[in-house]
Amino acid sequence: MRSLPFRGAYSALIILVMLFICRVSGAQELQKQRVIILTDVENEPDDTQSLVRLLLYSNLLDIKGIIATTSVHMKKEVHPESVRKVIHAYARVYPNLTKHEPGFPSPDSLLLLVRQGLPEYGMAAVGDGRDSEGSDWIIRILEEDDDRPLWISVWGGANTLAQALHKIRSTRSEAEAAMLTGKLRVYTISDQDDSGNWMRKNFPGLFYIVSPGGYGSSTWGAINQFVPGISNEVISNSWLADNIQHGHGPLGAVYPDVAYGMEGDTPSWLFLIPNGLNDPEHPEYGGWGGRYELYRPEYSSLDTKGFTGGVPVEPEPRPIWTNAADGYVPFVPNEFGRAVRKDTVTYNSNKATLFRWREDFQNDFAARMDWCIRPYGDANHPPVPKVAGSAIITVRSGQGFALDAGGTSDPDGDNMSYLWFQYPEAGSYKKVIPFDQAENLYRIAYIKAPQVSKTETAHFILKVTDKGNPPLTRYIRVIVNILP
């Protein structure tokens, strides 16, 4: 824990003013992602958990609605009052949150966004005369004069969205319906009612991220699953008690104990956070919500026997954004010599695309919980990575290039650790491009581009982690275009 050093009242005031100006300036350059949440809150505790985390990041998102829905696990009930309960807890820490970063929405404005879908299961809530305040609200937001896409983050059943699409198709011209549907970006936590497959069949152009089949084979499940060989402390019940639930004010106090799994819904919006790694329009790039590729999965490859709550697993009618595997080799700390080294184990699975970032986003969550109760000088804030020149580099085969993060800074003045690594799965060039220098230098002076017969892309990630408590990480993605 840090305290602001005593430099006299005048000096301290100047420092705080400069920090505020920098934070406001950075926020003005940020284009927030629009998002509507569909949640079967009260089905189990994890929706409430995800709501707590969502509100802590509400200054980095443009939340357009939080709609209480049904699911296969709760077919005849909706609970908007439970959403409001979490917002009321947020209201009590809101004044302190605004001391750390600008842009947090007022509690009153969030309460105005709470809506509900019909208390009916799946396709029983879709059709003529089946409108709800939730489905009408989705259409209203879609029709706003805003060029940004509208993300629908589905934590339970998707039938409220399905009804909105049904009404759009029934009441709008073909061109207008195509325009409105083209704005939508959907990420569902598997299929928790029978409307998901209906939408994918009837709206073939709909941007849709999903892990179809049994929950056990999903990408999103990696947020809370024990992984042998890596640290799992940050998803333990004791970690949640110490860093989230206890001693962190009213918002932490409403974060419930884990029942079936911690925050299974959070990956559906976590990749919208602007952290330098996430790129929502490119699920194949990978980020805090996992990595997905666009293809039509073979029915035989789906987990048709795993747990779905009873939702049938049907053949996919067309390409969707779905599970993709990473070959992930962790970097681990060295006690002596070079600060980090590559581990001796390799993970190769779709779950690795998400759990590889888990320690980073859990520490980030813990820091924001600290913001609920601590003054600015007693809390940690993320570093600000910067690369020299452009984050898009074009070179020819055999040509050398450099990676330089010398302009990186930390708002708290913390010492920072650097790590450069290639992300082969994110680019078209899948082979490893070696470089001889230590990966933890802020500047890699020379990397030789490989010989290619056609234009290829290679992704390099800069990971910057401060030494605050908890340590916080931000990234920059450098894309190298390699010409023949």
C-alpha positions as CSV (number, residue, x, y, z in Angstrom):
1,M,0.0,0.0,0.0
2,R,1.3,3.4,-0.9
3,S,0.8,6.8,0.7
4,L,1.4,10.1,-1.1
5,P,4.9,11.3,0.0
6,F,4.9,14.5,2.1
7,R,6.3,17.3,-0.1
8,G,4.4,20.1,1.4
9,A,0.7,21.0,0.9
10,Y,1.4,23.0,-2.3
11,S,3.4,20.3,-3.9
12,A,0.9,17.6,-3.1
13,L,-1.9,19.8,-4.6
14,I,0.1,20.3,-7.8
15,I,0.7,16.6,-8.2
16,L,-3.0,15.7,-7.7
17,V,-4.1,18.4,-10.2
18,M,-1.6,17.0,-12.8
19,L,-2.8,13.5,-12.2
20,F,-6.4,14.5,-12.7
21,I,-5.6,16.4,-15.9
22,C,-3.8,13.4,-17.3
23,R,-6.6,11.0,-16.4
24,V,-9.3,13.3,-17.9
25,S,-7.2,13.8,-21.1
26,G,-6.8,10.0,-21.5
27,A,-10.6,9.5,-20.9
28,Q,-11.4,12.0,-23.6
29,E,-9.5,9.9,-26.2
30,L,-11.4,6.7,-25.2
31,Q,-14.3,5.5,-27.4
32,K,-16.4,3.5,-25.0
33,Q,-18.1,0.3,-26.3
34,R,-21.9,0.4,-26.0
35,V,-23.3,-2.6,-24.2
36,I,-26.7,-4.0,-23.1
37,I,-26.7,-6.8,-20.5
38,L,-29.3,-9.6,-20.5
39,T,-29.1,-11.4,-17.1
40,D,-31.0,-14.2,-15.4
41,V,-30.0,-12.7,-12.1
42,E,-31.2,-14.8,-9.1
43,N,-30.8,-18.0,-11.0
44,E,-27.6,-18.4,-9.1
45,P,-25.1,-16.0,-7.4
46,D,-22.7,-15.6,-10.3
47,D,-24.9,-13.0,-12.1
48,T,-24.8,-10.8,-9.0
49,Q,-21.0,-11.3,-8.8
50,S,-20.7,-10.2,-12.5
51,L,-22.9,-7.2,-11.8
52,V,-20.6,-6.0,-9.0
53,R,-17.6,-6.2,-11.3
54,L,-19.5,-4.6,-14.2
55,L,-20.3,-1.5,-12.2
56,L,-16.7,-1.1,-11.2
57,Y,-15.8,-0.8,-14.9
58,S,-18.8,1.3,-15.8
59,N,-16.6,4.3,-16.5
60,L,-14.9,2.4,-19.3
61,L,-18.1,1.2,-21.0
62,D,-21.3,2.9,-22.3
63,I,-23.9,0.8,-20.5
64,K,-27.2,1.2,-22.4
65,G,-29.3,-1.3,-20.5
66,I,-29.5,-4.0,-17.9
67,I,-32.4,-6.3,-18.7
68,A,-33.6,-9.1,-16.3
69,T,-34.4,-12.2,-18.2
70,T,-35.3,-15.9,-17.9
71,S,-33.1,-18.9,-18.8
72,V,-33.3,-22.7,-18.8
73,H,-32.4,-22.5,-15.1
74,M,-35.1,-20.0,-14.2
75,K,-38.0,-20.3,-16.7
76,K,-40.8,-18.3,-15.2
77,E,-39.2,-15.4,-13.2
78,V,-37.3,-12.2,-13.8
79,H,-35.8,-10.1,-11.1
80,P,-35.0,-6.5,-12.0
81,E,-35.2,-5.6,-8.3
82,S,-31.9,-7.6,-7.8
83,V,-30.2,-5.5,-10.3
84,R,-31.4,-2.4,-8.5
85,K,-30.0,-3.7,-5.2
86,V,-26.5,-3.9,-6.7
87,I,-26.8,-0.4,-8.1
88,H,-27.9,0.9,-4.7
89,A,-24.7,-0.5,-3.2
90,Y,-22.7,1.1,-6.1
91,A,-24.4,4.4,-5.1
92,R,-22.7,4.3,-1.7
93,V,-19.2,4.0,-3.2
94,Y,-19.7,6.1,-6.3
95,P,-18.3,9.3,-4.7
96,N,-15.1,7.5,-3.9
97,L,-14.8,5.8,-7.3
98,T,-14.9,9.2,-9.0
99,K,-11.7,10.2,-7.1
100,H,-9.7,7.5,-9.0
101,E,-10.9,7.8,-12.6
102,P,-13.4,10.1,-14.4
103,G,-16.5,8.9,-16.2
104,F,-18.4,6.7,-13.7
105,P,-22.1,7.0,-14.4
106,S,-24.4,8.3,-11.7
107,P,-26.4,5.7,-9.8
108,D,-29.6,7.4,-10.9
109,S,-28.7,7.2,-14.5
110,L,-28.0,3.4,-14.1
111,L,-31.3,2.8,-12.4
112,L,-33.1,4.3,-15.4
113,L,-31.5,1.6,-17.6
114,V,-33.0,-1.4,-15.7
115,R,-35.6,-3.2,-17.8
116,Q,-37.1,-6.7,-17.9
117,G,-38.0,-9.3,-20.5
118,L,-41.1,-11.6,-20.4
119,P,-41.1,-14.2,-17.6
120,E,-41.4,-17.0,-20.2
121,Y,-38.9,-19.6,-21.3
122,G,-37.1,-19.4,-24.7
123,M,-39.1,-19.2,-27.9
124,A,-42.4,-19.1,-25.9
125,A,-41.5,-15.4,-25.5
126,V,-40.8,-14.8,-29.2
127,G,-43.5,-13.9,-31.7
128,D,-46.2,-11.4,-32.6
129,G,-47.5,-9.7,-29.4
130,R,-44.6,-11.0,-27.3
131,D,-42.9,-7.7,-26.9
132,S,-41.5,-6.6,-23.5
133,E,-40.0,-3.4,-22.2
134,G,-36.7,-5.2,-22.6
135,S,-37.1,-6.1,-26.2
136,D,-38.5,-2.7,-27.0
137,W,-35.5,-1.1,-25.2
138,I,-33.0,-3.0,-27.4
139,I,-34.7,-1.6,-30.5
140,R,-34.8,1.9,-29.1
141,I,-31.1,1.9,-28.5
142,L,-30.4,0.3,-31.9
143,E,-32.3,3.2,-33.5
144,E,-30.2,5.9,-31.8
145,D,-28.1,8.0,-34.1
146,D,-24.9,6.3,-33.1
147,D,-22.4,4.7,-35.5
148,R,-20.9,2.5,-32.8
149,P,-21.8,-1.2,-32.6
150,L,-24.2,-2.3,-29.9
151,W,-22.9,-5.3,-27.9
152,I,-25.5,-7.6,-26.3
153,S,-23.9,-9.4,-23.4
154,V,-26.1,-12.5,-22.7
155,W,-25.7,-14.0,-19.2
156,G,-28.8,-16.2,-19.3
157,G,-31.4,-16.8,-22.0
158,A,-31.3,-14.7,-25.2
159,N,-35.0,-14.6,-26.0
160,T,-35.4,-10.9,-25.2
161,L,-32.9,-10.2,-28.0
162,A,-34.7,-12.8,-30.2
163,Q,-38.0,-10.9,-29.8
164,A,-36.3,-7.6,-30.7
165,L,-35.0,-9.2,-33.9
166,H,-38.4,-10.8,-34.6
167,K,-40.1,-7.4,-34.4
168,I,-37.4,-5.6,-36.4
169,R,-37.9,-8.1,-39.2
170,S,-41.7,-7.9,-39.0
171,T,-42.0,-4.1,-38.9
172,R,-39.0,-2.7,-40.8
173,S,-38.0,-2.7,-44.4
174,E,-35.5,-5.2,-45.5
175,A,-32.8,-2.5,-45.8
176,E,-33.6,-1.0,-42.4
177,A,-33.7,-4.4,-40.7
178,A,-30.3,-5.2,-42.3
179,M,-28.9,-1.9,-41.1
180,L,-30.1,-2.4,-37.5
181,T,-29.0,-6.0,-37.3
182,G,-25.6,-5.1,-38.7
183,K,-25.0,-2.9,-35.6
184,L,-25.4,-5.8,-33.3
185,R,-22.6,-7.8,-31.7
186,V,-23.7,-10.7,-29.5
187,Y,-21.6,-12.7,-27.0
188,T,-23.7,-15.4,-25.2
189,I,-22.6,-17.5,-22.3
190,S,-23.4,-20.7,-24.2
191,D,-27.0,-21.3,-25.1
192,Q,-29.2,-21.0,-22.0
193,D,-32.5,-21.2,-23.9
194,D,-33.6,-22.4,-27.3
195,S,-33.6,-18.9,-29.0
196,G,-29.9,-18.8,-29.7
197,N,-29.9,-21.4,-32.5
198,W,-33.1,-19.8,-33.9
199,M,-31.3,-16.4,-34.2
200,R,-28.3,-18.0,-35.8
201,K,-30.5,-19.7,-38.4
202,N,-32.8,-16.8,-39.1
203,F,-30.2,-14.0,-39.1
204,P,-27.2,-15.4,-40.9
205,G,-25.4,-12.0,-40.9
206,L,-25.7,-11.6,-37.1
207,F,-22.3,-11.3,-35.4
208,Y,-22.4,-14.0,-32.8
209,I,-19.9,-15.3,-30.3
210,V,-20.8,-18.6,-28.5
211,S,-19.4,-21.9,-27.2
212,P,-22.2,-24.2,-28.3
213,G,-22.7,-27.5,-26.5
214,G,-21.9,-28.5,-22.9
215,Y,-20.7,-25.8,-20.6
216,G,-17.6,-27.9,-19.7
217,S,-16.1,-27.4,-23.1
218,S,-16.7,-23.7,-23.2
219,T,-14.1,-21.0,-23.4
220,W,-15.8,-18.8,-20.8
221,G,-15.6,-21.6,-18.2
222,A,-11.9,-21.0,-17.8
223,I,-12.6,-17.9,-15.7
224,N,-13.4,-20.1,-12.7
225,Q,-11.9,-23.5,-13.3
226,F,-8.9,-24.9,-11.5
227,V,-5.9,-25.3,-13.8
228,P,-3.1,-27.7,-12.7
229,G,0.4,-26.1,-12.9
230,I,-0.5,-22.4,-12.6
231,S,-1.5,-20.3,-9.7
232,N,-5.2,-20.6,-9.0
233,E,-5.1,-18.4,-5.9
234,V,-7.0,-15.5,-7.5
235,I,-10.1,-17.6,-8.0
236,S,-10.1,-19.1,-4.5
237,N,-12.8,-18.3,-1.9
238,S,-10.3,-16.9,0.5
239,W,-8.9,-14.5,-2.2
240,L,-12.5,-13.3,-2.9
241,A,-13.2,-12.9,0.8
242,D,-10.0,-10.8,1.4
243,N,-9.9,-8.8,-1.8
244,I,-13.6,-8.4,-2.8
245,Q,-16.2,-9.2,-0.1
246,H,-14.7,-8.1,3.2
247,G,-13.5,-4.6,4.1
248,H,-14.2,-3.1,0.7
249,G,-17.5,-1.2,1.4
250,P,-21.1,-1.8,0.5
251,L,-20.4,-3.0,-3.1
252,G,-18.1,-5.8,-1.9
253,A,-20.6,-6.7,0.8
254,V,-23.2,-7.6,-1.8
255,Y,-20.8,-9.9,-3.7
256,P,-22.2,-13.4,-2.8
257,D,-20.3,-16.6,-2.1
258,V,-19.6,-18.9,-5.0
259,A,-22.2,-21.7,-5.5
260,Y,-21.4,-23.3,-8.9
261,G,-18.7,-21.2,-10.3
262,M,-17.3,-17.7,-9.9
263,E,-18.6,-15.1,-12.4
264,G,-19.2,-17.4,-15.4
265,D,-20.9,-14.5,-17.1
266,T,-18.1,-11.9,-16.9
267,P,-16.2,-13.0,-20.0
268,S,-19.1,-11.8,-22.1
269,W,-18.1,-8.2,-21.5
270,L,-14.6,-8.3,-20.1
271,F,-13.1,-8.2,-23.6
272,L,-14.8,-4.8,-24.1
273,I,-12.5,-3.1,-21.5
274,P,-9.9,-0.9,-23.2
275,N,-6.6,-2.4,-21.9
276,G,-4.5,-2.4,-25.0
277,L,-5.0,-6.1,-25.6
278,N,-8.7,-6.4,-26.2
279,D,-10.0,-5.6,-29.7
280,P,-13.8,-6.3,-29.7
281,E,-14.1,-6.2,-33.4
282,H,-11.5,-9.0,-33.7
283,P,-12.3,-11.9,-31.5
284,E,-9.6,-13.9,-33.3
285,Y,-7.0,-11.5,-31.7
286,G,-7.6,-12.8,-28.2
287,G,-8.1,-10.9,-25.0
288,W,-9.6,-11.0,-21.5
289,G,-12.8,-12.7,-22.7
290,G,-10.9,-15.4,-24.6
291,R,-10.1,-15.9,-28.3
292,Y,-12.6,-17.0,-30.9
293,E,-12.4,-17.9,-34.6
294,L,-15.1,-17.6,-37.3
295,Y,-16.0,-21.0,-38.6
296,R,-18.9,-23.5,-38.7
297,P,-18.1,-26.2,-36.2
298,E,-18.9,-29.8,-37.1
299,Y,-21.7,-31.2,-35.1
300,S,-19.5,-34.2,-34.2
301,S,-17.0,-31.8,-32.6
302,L,-19.6,-30.4,-30.2
303,D,-20.1,-31.6,-26.6
304,T,-23.6,-32.9,-27.1
305,K,-23.7,-34.9,-23.9
306,G,-22.4,-32.3,-21.5
307,F,-24.5,-30.1,-19.2
308,T,-26.7,-27.5,-20.9
309,G,-29.6,-27.4,-18.4
310,G,-31.7,-29.2,-21.0
311,V,-31.2,-26.9,-24.0
312,P,-30.8,-29.1,-27.0
313,V,-27.5,-29.0,-28.9
314,E,-28.3,-28.5,-32.6
315,P,-26.1,-28.5,-35.7
316,E,-24.8,-25.0,-36.4
317,P,-26.4,-23.6,-39.5
318,R,-23.5,-21.3,-40.5
319,P,-20.1,-19.9,-39.4
320,I,-20.0,-18.4,-35.9
321,W,-17.3,-17.0,-33.7
322,T,-16.5,-19.9,-31.5
323,N,-13.8,-21.8,-29.6
324,A,-10.2,-21.5,-30.7
325,A,-7.0,-23.0,-29.1
326,D,-3.9,-21.3,-27.9
327,G,-0.5,-22.9,-27.3
328,Y,0.4,-21.1,-24.1
329,V,3.7,-21.2,-22.3
330,P,3.6,-19.2,-19.1
331,F,6.5,-16.9,-18.0
332,V,7.4,-17.5,-14.4
333,P,9.5,-15.4,-12.0
334,N,13.1,-16.2,-11.4
335,E,14.5,-15.6,-7.9
336,F,18.0,-14.9,-9.2
337,G,19.3,-13.6,-12.6
338,R,16.9,-12.7,-15.3
339,A,13.6,-11.7,-13.6
340,V,11.5,-14.1,-15.7
341,R,11.9,-17.4,-17.6
342,K,9.6,-19.5,-19.8
343,D,8.0,-22.4,-17.9
344,T,8.6,-26.0,-18.9
345,V,4.8,-26.7,-19.5
346,T,2.7,-25.8,-22.5
347,Y,-1.1,-25.5,-22.4
348,N,-2.9,-26.1,-25.6
349,S,-6.7,-25.6,-25.4
350,N,-9.5,-23.1,-26.0
351,K,-9.5,-22.5,-22.2
352,A,-5.9,-21.3,-22.3
353,T,-7.1,-18.3,-24.4
354,L,-8.8,-17.0,-21.3
355,F,-7.0,-18.3,-18.2
356,R,-3.7,-17.0,-19.5
357,W,-4.9,-13.5,-18.5
358,R,-6.7,-14.5,-15.4
359,E,-4.2,-13.3,-12.8
360,D,-4.1,-9.9,-14.6
361,F,-7.8,-9.3,-14.7
362,Q,-8.4,-10.5,-11.1
363,N,-5.7,-8.2,-9.8
364,D,-7.4,-5.4,-11.8
365,F,-10.7,-6.3,-10.1
366,A,-9.1,-6.2,-6.7
367,A,-7.6,-2.8,-7.3
368,R,-10.9,-1.3,-8.3
369,M,-12.5,-2.7,-5.2
370,D,-9.8,-0.8,-3.3
371,W,-11.0,2.4,-5.1
372,C,-14.4,2.0,-3.4
373,I,-12.9,2.9,0.0
374,R,-9.4,4.3,-0.4
375,P,-8.1,7.8,-1.3
376,Y,-6.2,8.1,-4.6
377,G,-2.8,8.1,-2.9
378,D,-3.4,4.8,-1.0
379,A,-4.5,2.7,-4.0
380,N,-2.9,1.4,-7.2
381,H,-3.7,2.5,-10.7
382,P,-2.7,0.8,-14.0
383,P,0.5,1.7,-15.9
384,V,0.3,3.5,-19.3
385,P,2.2,1.6,-21.9
386,K,3.6,3.5,-24.9
387,V,5.6,2.3,-27.9
388,A,7.9,4.5,-30.0
389,G,6.3,5.0,-33.4
390,S,3.4,3.1,-34.7
391,A,1.8,0.0,-33.3
392,I,1.5,-1.2,-36.9
393,I,4.8,-2.0,-38.6
394,T,5.4,-3.0,-42.2
395,V,8.6,-4.8,-43.2
396,R,9.9,-7.0,-45.9
397,S,11.1,-10.6,-45.6
398,G,14.5,-10.7,-43.9
399,Q,14.3,-7.0,-42.8
400,G,14.9,-6.1,-39.2
401,F,12.6,-4.2,-36.9
402,A,12.6,-3.0,-33.2
403,L,10.1,-3.0,-30.4
404,D,10.5,0.0,-28.1
405,A,8.3,0.9,-25.0
406,G,10.6,3.6,-23.7
407,G,7.7,6.1,-23.3
408,T,5.8,3.9,-20.8
409,S,4.8,5.5,-17.5
410,D,2.9,4.8,-14.2
411,P,0.5,7.3,-12.6
412,D,1.7,6.3,-9.1
413,G,5.4,6.4,-9.9
414,D,5.7,2.6,-9.4
415,N,8.5,0.5,-10.8
416,M,7.4,-1.4,-13.8
417,S,8.2,-4.8,-15.4
418,Y,8.1,-5.3,-19.1
419,L,7.5,-8.5,-21.1
420,W,7.5,-8.8,-24.9
421,F,6.1,-11.9,-26.5
422,Q,4.7,-13.1,-29.8
423,Y,1.1,-14.2,-30.0
424,P,1.3,-16.6,-33.1
425,E,-2.4,-17.6,-33.0
426,A,-3.6,-14.0,-33.3
427,G,-1.8,-13.4,-36.6
428,S,-1.7,-15.2,-40.0
429,Y,2.0,-16.2,-39.5
430,K,1.7,-19.1,-37.1
431,K,5.4,-19.9,-36.6
432,V,7.5,-18.5,-33.8
433,I,9.7,-15.6,-34.7
434,P,12.8,-15.7,-32.5
435,F,14.6,-12.8,-31.0
436,D,17.9,-13.1,-29.0
437,Q,17.4,-10.4,-26.4
438,A,15.8,-10.9,-23.0
439,E,12.0,-10.7,-23.3
440,N,11.8,-8.4,-20.2
441,L,13.7,-5.5,-21.7
442,Y,11.7,-2.4,-22.5
443,R,13.4,-2.3,-25.9
444,I,14.0,-5.2,-28.2
445,A,16.6,-3.7,-30.5
446,Y,16.4,-6.2,-33.4
447,I,14.0,-8.8,-34.7
448,K,14.5,-10.3,-38.1
449,A,11.3,-10.8,-40.1
450,P,11.0,-14.3,-41.6
451,Q,10.9,-15.1,-45.3
452,V,7.4,-15.3,-46.5
453,S,5.8,-16.0,-49.9
454,K,2.7,-13.9,-49.3
455,T,1.9,-11.0,-47.0
456,E,1.6,-12.2,-43.4
457,T,0.8,-10.6,-40.1
458,A,2.5,-11.3,-36.8
459,H,1.3,-10.1,-33.4
460,F,3.7,-9.0,-30.6
461,I,2.3,-8.1,-27.2
462,L,3.9,-5.7,-24.8
463,K,2.8,-6.5,-21.2
464,V,3.6,-3.9,-18.6
465,T,3.0,-4.7,-14.9
466,D,3.7,-2.3,-12.1
467,K,4.9,-3.3,-8.7
468,G,2.0,-1.8,-6.8
469,N,-0.4,-3.7,-4.5
470,P,-2.0,-5.4,-6.2
471,P,0.2,-5.4,-9.3
472,L,-1.7,-4.0,-12.4
473,T,-1.1,-4.8,-16.0
474,R,-1.8,-3.1,-19.3
475,Y,-0.7,-4.0,-22.8
476,I,0.0,-2.8,-26.3
477,R,-0.4,-5.0,-29.4
478,V,2.1,-4.4,-32.1
479,I,1.0,-5.9,-35.5
480,V,3.8,-6.5,-37.9
481,N,2.9,-6.8,-41.6
482,I,5.5,-8.9,-43.4
483,L,5.7,-8.5,-47.2
484,P,7.4,-11.0,-49.5
